[in-house]
Amino acid sequence: MEKAILMGPFIGEMYWECGRFAPILPYLRFKKHRKQKIKYIILTRPERFDMYGKLADILVPLKINGDYKILQPNCFRLNHYPIKEYNNLANNFYKKYSKRFNILQHIYPNINKGRFCNKNQYPRKMMMYKYSPRDENYELLNKFLPTDKKKLVLLAPRFRKGFKRNWPRWPEFYDLIYKNEELNKHFNFVICGKEGEYVSDKKDRFLDMAKIEVGKNSSRIGLLLGLMEKASFVCGSQSAIPNIGLLYNVEVLEFGCQKNLHTITYNVKKTPITFIENKKYNIESQVLFNKMKKLLNKYKGE
């Protein structure tokens, strides 16, 4: 029988998977078991397949009734999703693939009280921040991105209904960018987010990742990871996208209420980051714009 390692189910938050779980796969493949023939089988939501991408051998779709509607991801768990059901998912996953493979290890988060919110449930030595989205993501990006030589700046305008950390001034910020001829001469700006969870530019003046129609072998996260490979800079409110930028060594300008968490704890590669503390999420658009413009100056001549 072929050897296999199972990972999942993963039912928690996007960044908790991208930054604290998915990086176990390249560690296993390229470090711990680099000389062994092992199949890596992943059980997660289809829209997150590209966190594992071409490094996985089998990607198994996880679908949960009420996901992101009645049930909301929270750290490593899904709020109000019974632990019994979670354990059933894990056990059934194991049983299915143990019939075809010799299972060496089954890795999935402990979501019990006191454990589901442990950022270090998997130690950093088990992490390798190497992502390999499937090829369709790159094909879509090649059609989407301009062929000029301008630098890419990714904007992360997170918005969630009823969320206290929404910033109401994104439209003003977009106006300031659009009106600045010097910035537009050197940079292409890409608004990043997914439908219902970001602020688009109603005047449609910038590239917008959410307008790319994903296919069977691509995803929003796959497109984002592909963009990070090309980006020079990320600007946004405290959220997953700037954190992912840090994992790609892309300089970040971020504002929010948890400076140490986002500049130190999440910044495992010590990537350059400017963090503006703004606990009420009411920073003036001109203040953020001026800071971004100043930071972008060094990229103009590259």
Phi, psi and omega in degrees: 000141175291148177276148179212152171239131179261140173231124179115171013285149171245123185239003187271203184290157183299309183291328178297331176279314185292322185260343188230001180225304181305325180295352175292327183300306178297329175299314180294315185289319188258347180240288188299317184238033191297338181256008183253150175270103183225137173271135178251120188241124189242131175248109180203176178297140181304326181289354178248008182306324187284356169295333180253320172050229185286354177277346177267151176266323178223125177252119186253121183289130176254123178232128183234127178300129179086003181300129180066007177241283175283323183254134181241133176299142180214103184060238180272355185244176173244116184306134176070008175271120187299137178300327178299317179294320178299314179296325176296319177302312182296315182294319179293323176300313180296313183299318182299312186272345176288345176284336183251337186227158170273104186281114180279327184199144174234114185250121173206151188295147171275116184253016176294159180305132180090345180249328186297336182253015179278109182297336184252028177304324173246118184295156184298332180295344177268007186248135169228116187275071180232119182243148182220077180303154180294157189300328183299329178299317181290324178297318179293320180292324178297327177281332187275320187277146176297156180267003178288177184257021179291149176287149179265131172243124180263132178253135184241080184270070184299141174211128174229135181302126179079005184275134184286343185263016176289141177255121186280356189257017178301318178301320178295319180296318177299319179300317181297320179295312185298324183281349183267102184296324182297315179296316182290341176290328187252341189228146166255131182256131180240119176279127185242137178163178177240156186309130179088352183228025177205167179255112178279167173271110183298338180270359173054054185255355184230165171295140184227111184301327183293346181272356175281128179277111182285153181253195183294329184242039176212173183198166177299316181293326177295319177295317180298315180296323176295321177294322180299328179294335184256346189283152174255338190201147175231134177230129179183175174282160182308114185190183184294322187298311174300324178298320178293324175304318179299323179291338178263008183060033176262127182300143186233139165244122188220149174229150182167204190242002184227071187301307184298321181299316187271340179261338183242297185301311182279343186268067186291339180260004180055044178288144177302127179216136172250120184243123178260116179288122183210080189295334181265359181052049181231023180304142178291139182300324181293325179295313179296317180299315180299319179294317179297315181301318179295316181292330181282345182307320185289346181267352185296322186268002182286000000 
